[in-house]
Structures are given as C-alpha cells and as structure tokens.
Amino acid sequence: MLLVRSKRAADRNEALEVALKAWARRPGDPRIADTLGWVYLQRKEYKMAAELLEPAALLLPQNTTVAFHLGSLLAATGQPDRAAYYLGMVIARSQDPEEVKQAEALVKALRPVAGVR
C-alpha cells in the first residue's frame, strides 16, 4: 500500500505492476480487485478503477477499506451523494482511526458540492 500512496510515478508504476500480477494469478478475487482499483484511482484512471471497485464493494459489503476506496472514487468522479453513502459507512464502522479521519475529510469536502450532511 505504501507504493500506491507514493507521489512518485515510478512507485505508482511499480504498484500497478505488482497489482496486475496478483490479479493475473487470482482473477476475480475482490480483495485484489480493490487493490488494483485503488492503484488505478491513484493514477486517475477512473474508468478502470470503477470497473474493479464497484464489484469489489458488492462482494465485500462489510469491508470498510473497500468502501473508502469506492467512496473516494465516487467523490473524484463527481458523484457526491453516492460517495457520502460509502464514506458514511466507513465513518460508522471502521476500526481504523486514520481511515475514519480521511473519510470525514472527504465528506466535509463534499458538502459544498451537494446537499451532503
């Protein structure tokens, strides 16, 4: 995950390579779909991210990390109401304080865009 969060293009390229190799070994695994989708999101390849994160969220509905990733994608692609739904789930259920903090910040940023409460 550290490679994905890096600002360096080389690290993000390496993260993509690693995630693609994992996906090739275990196609259809929603956890790997989430990881690969997050990599695509960080690279601003939103269509590819959506194709992976949407199904992963359906298959792993209790996974707050997947919900955070999908909520982040929805926020980035101008879908504030859907983003708020998934980010709200993270805020309500996550046991990871950093994940909650990031979700709260995204929801706060959405408020001016839509009627998000």
C-alpha positions in Angstrom: 0.0 0.0 0.0 2.9 2.3 0.6 3.8 2.2 -3.1 0.3 3.2 -4.0 0.3 6.2 -1.8 3.6 7.4 -3.0 3.7 10.6 -5.1 6.5 9.2 -7.3 5.3 8.0 -10.7 7.9 5.2 -10.5 6.4 3.9 -7.3 2.9 4.0 -8.7 4.1 2.2 -11.8 5.6 -0.5 -9.6 2.4 -0.7 -7.6 0.4 -1.2 -10.8 2.8 -3.9 -11.9 2.5 -5.8 -8.6 -1.3 -5.5 -8.5 -1.6 -6.7 -12.1 0.5 -9.7 -11.4 -1.7 -10.6 -8.4 -4.8 -10.1 -10.5 -3.4 -12.4 -13.2 -2.9 -15.1 -10.5 -6.2 -14.7 -8.8 -8.7 -13.0 -11.3 -12.0 -12.2 -9.7 -10.7 -12.0 -6.1 -12.5 -9.0 -4.7 -9.6 -8.1 -2.4 -7.2 -7.9 -5.3 -9.8 -6.1 -7.4 -9.9 -3.5 -4.6 -6.1 -3.1 -4.5 -5.9 -2.8 -8.3 -8.8 -0.4 -8.4 -7.2 1.8 -5.7 -4.0 1.8 -7.8 -6.0 2.9 -10.8 -7.7 5.6 -8.8 -4.4 7.0 -7.6 -3.3 7.1 -11.3 -6.6 9.0 -12.1 -7.7 6.1 -14.4 -11.2 6.4 -13.1 -13.0 4.0 -15.6 -10.6 1.2 -14.8 -10.9 1.9 -11.1 -14.7 1.8 -11.3 -14.7 -1.5 -13.1 -12.9 -3.1 -10.2 -14.1 -1.2 -7.1 -17.8 -1.4 -7.8 -17.9 -5.2 -7.9 -15.5 -5.4 -5.0 -17.8 -3.3 -2.8 -20.7 -5.6 -3.7 -18.8 -8.7 -2.9 -17.3 -7.3 0.3 -20.1 -5.1 1.7 -18.7 -5.1 5.3 -15.1 -4.1 4.3 -14.6 -0.5 5.2 -11.4 -0.2 3.2 -13.2 -1.2 0.0 -16.0 1.3 0.9 -13.4 4.0 1.5 -11.8 3.3 -1.9 -15.1 3.3 -3.7 -16.2 6.4 -1.8 -13.0 8.2 -2.8 -13.5 7.2 -6.5 -17.1 8.5 -6.4 -16.0 11.7 -4.9 -13.3 12.2 -7.5 -15.8 11.5 -10.3 -18.5 14.0 -9.2 -20.9 11.6 -7.5 -21.2 13.2 -4.1 -24.4 11.5 -2.9 -23.1 8.0 -3.6 -19.6 9.0 -2.2 -21.2 10.2 1.0 -23.1 6.9 1.4 -19.9 4.8 1.2 -17.8 7.2 3.2 -20.5 7.4 5.9 -20.3 3.6 6.2 -16.6 3.9 6.8 -17.1 6.6 9.5 -19.7 4.4 11.2 -18.0 1.0 11.0 -14.2 1.4 10.6 -11.9 0.4 13.4 -9.0 2.3 11.7 -8.8 5.9 13.1 -6.8 7.1 10.1 -9.3 5.7 7.7 -12.2 7.4 9.6 -10.3 10.7 9.6 -9.7 10.5 5.8 -13.4 9.6 5.2 -14.5 12.5 7.4 -12.3 14.9 5.5 -13.7 13.7 2.2 -17.3 14.1 3.4 -16.6 17.6 4.6 -15.1 18.4 1.2 -18.3 17.1 -0.5 -20.7 19.3 1.5 -20.3 22.4 -0.7 -20.8 20.2 -3.9 -24.1 18.7 -2.9 -26.6 18.6 -0.1 -24.4 16.1 1.8 -25.0 16.3 5.5 
